[in-house]
Amino acid sequence: MHSGVVVAGGRSTRFGDGDKALADLAGTPMIRRVADRLAPVVDELVVNCRADQRRDVAAALDGLDVPVSFAIDTVPDRGPLAGIETGLDAVAGEYAAVVACDMPFVEPALVAHLFERAAGHEAAVPRPDEWFQTTQAVYHADAMTDACRRALDDGQRRVAVTLDALDVAVIDRDEVERHATMETFENLNTREAFEAARDRL
């Protein structure tokens, strides 16, 4: 069983007014675009969000082709590391794809490949340049949950610090581009990026 986790609990401070996850991107809430891209390659979707988001996010995801459940932040505003830990702790599958809610161009073929590459490892994480794409990656749910907890206990906030504790299959740019364009990693975390993507769509 393959699980998907969409991390949507952030406050979207760079995005301006309104909930980024629910922003209308050419007629569709952004989180629904992410979910629709993930649905063909996962068997369930777990959404990590704040309690005050749950009703509206559930409405946005109504009718999705896979079951949707929620992993609510018990302590909000602790960042994506805590969101990933909360989401992965709630999945049913051994491995889970983690994707940020502001990545509406996530390529299903790449996610499917990451599941294949993660087998026998504790993570498959793209690294198309100097940075790891930790919010478009596949993790062994238990191993990554433990790594997140340890990092949080140490006062860390960056997701990438967990990778030092995991057996990671690193997916370089050439391997990524056999399955997707770099657009897959585009994150719309500012209003300008959002407007540009809406114009393209």
C-alpha positions in Angstrom: 0.0 0.0 0.0 1.3 3.4 -0.9 0.2 6.4 1.1 0.3 10.1 0.3 0.7 13.0 2.7 -0.1 16.6 1.8 1.4 19.1 4.2 -1.0 22.1 4.5 -0.7 23.5 8.0 1.6 26.4 7.3 0.4 30.0 7.8 1.4 31.1 4.3 3.0 34.3 5.6 4.7 35.0 2.3 1.5 34.4 0.4 -0.5 37.2 1.9 -4.2 37.1 2.9 -6.1 33.9 2.7 -5.1 30.2 3.1 -2.7 29.2 0.4 -3.9 25.6 0.3 -7.4 26.8 -0.5 -6.5 29.5 -3.0 -8.4 29.3 -6.3 -5.9 28.3 -8.9 -7.6 28.7 -12.3 -10.9 27.4 -10.9 -9.6 24.7 -8.5 -8.3 25.0 -4.9 -4.5 24.5 -5.0 -4.6 21.6 -2.5 -7.1 19.8 -4.8 -4.7 20.2 -7.7 -2.0 18.5 -5.6 -4.4 15.8 -4.5 -5.6 15.1 -8.0 -2.0 14.6 -9.1 -1.2 12.2 -6.3 -4.4 10.2 -6.4 -3.4 7.9 -9.4 -0.2 6.8 -7.5 -1.4 6.4 -3.9 -4.0 4.3 -2.1 -4.9 6.8 0.5 -4.3 10.5 1.2 -3.6 12.0 4.6 -3.8 15.8 5.0 -1.8 17.5 7.7 -3.4 20.7 8.6 -4.6 22.9 11.5 -8.0 22.2 13.1 -9.4 25.5 11.7 -8.6 24.4 8.2 -10.1 20.9 8.3 -13.7 21.7 7.2 -12.7 23.8 4.2 -10.0 21.4 3.1 -12.4 18.5 3.4 -14.8 20.3 1.1 -12.0 21.0 -1.4 -11.1 17.3 -1.5 -14.7 16.0 -1.7 -15.0 13.2 -4.3 -11.3 12.5 -4.6 -10.7 9.0 -6.1 -8.8 7.8 -3.0 -9.8 7.9 0.7 -8.9 11.1 2.6 -8.1 11.4 6.3 -6.7 14.1 8.4 -3.7 14.4 10.7 -4.3 17.6 12.7 -1.5 19.5 14.2 -1.8 19.2 18.0 0.5 22.2 18.3 0.1 24.5 15.3 2.8 26.6 13.6 5.8 24.3 14.3 6.8 24.2 10.6 6.9 21.6 7.9 9.1 19.2 9.9 6.4 18.8 12.5 3.7 18.6 9.8 5.6 15.8 8.1 5.9 13.9 11.4 2.2 14.3 12.2 1.2 13.3 8.7 3.5 10.2 8.5 2.4 9.0 11.9 -1.2 8.7 10.6 -0.6 6.8 7.3 -1.5 3.1 6.8 1.2 2.4 4.2 4.8 1.4 4.9 6.0 4.1 2.5 4.4 7.5 1.9 4.9 10.3 -0.6 5.1 13.7 1.1 4.2 16.7 -1.0 3.6 20.3 0.1 0.2 21.8 -0.6 1.8 24.6 -2.8 3.2 22.2 -5.4 0.3 21.9 -7.9 2.5 20.7 -10.8 3.8 17.6 -8.9 4.4 14.9 -11.6 2.7 11.5 -10.8 5.3 9.6 -12.8 8.1 11.0 -10.7 6.2 10.1 -7.5 5.7 6.6 -8.8 9.4 6.3 -9.5 10.2 7.6 -6.0 8.2 4.8 -4.5 10.2 2.3 -6.6 13.5 3.8 -5.6 12.6 4.0 -1.9 12.1 0.2 -1.7 14.9 -1.2 0.5 15.8 2.3 1.7 14.3 4.7 4.3 13.7 7.5 1.8 14.0 8.5 -1.9 14.6 12.2 -2.1 15.2 14.3 -5.3 18.3 16.5 -5.3 18.2 18.2 -8.7 20.6 20.9 -7.6 22.3 21.7 -4.3 19.1 21.4 -2.3 17.1 18.3 -1.4 13.4 18.5 -2.4 12.2 17.1 1.0 8.6 18.1 0.4 8.3 16.0 -2.8 9.8 12.8 -1.6 9.0 9.3 -0.5 9.8 8.1 3.0 9.6 5.0 5.0 6.9 6.2 7.4 8.2 4.8 10.6 11.8 5.7 10.0 11.1 9.3 9.0 8.6 9.8 11.8 11.3 8.8 14.3 13.9 11.0 12.5 11.5 14.0 12.6 10.8 13.5 16.3 14.5 13.4 17.2 15.1 16.5 15.1 12.2 18.4 16.8 13.5 17.3 20.2 16.8 18.8 19.3 15.2 22.1 18.4 15.7 21.7 14.6 13.2 23.2 12.1 14.7 22.1 8.8 13.4 18.9 7.2 16.8 18.2 5.6 18.5 17.6 8.9 16.5 14.3 9.1 18.3 12.9 6.1 21.5 12.4 8.0 19.8 9.8 10.1 18.2 7.9 7.2 19.4 5.6 4.4 18.4 7.8 1.5 18.3 7.0 -2.2 19.3 10.4 -3.7 17.6 11.1 -7.1 19.8 13.5 -9.1 18.6 15.8 -11.8 19.2 13.4 -14.7 17.1 10.8 -13.0 14.4 13.3 -12.2 14.3 14.5 -15.8 13.6 10.9 -17.0 10.2 11.2 -15.3 9.4 14.9 -15.0 10.4 18.4 -15.8 11.7 20.7 -13.1 8.2 22.3 -13.0 7.3 19.4 -10.7 9.1 21.2 -7.9 7.6 24.6 -8.5 6.1 25.8 -5.2 3.7 28.7 -5.2 4.6 30.2 -1.9 4.2 33.9 -2.9 1.3 35.7 -4.5 3.5 36.5 -7.5 4.3 32.9 -8.2 0.7 32.0 -7.8 -0.5 34.6 -10.2 2.1 33.5 -12.8 1.0 29.9 -12.5 -2.7 30.9 -12.8 -1.9 32.7 -16.0 -0.2 29.7 -17.4 -3.1 27.4 -16.5 
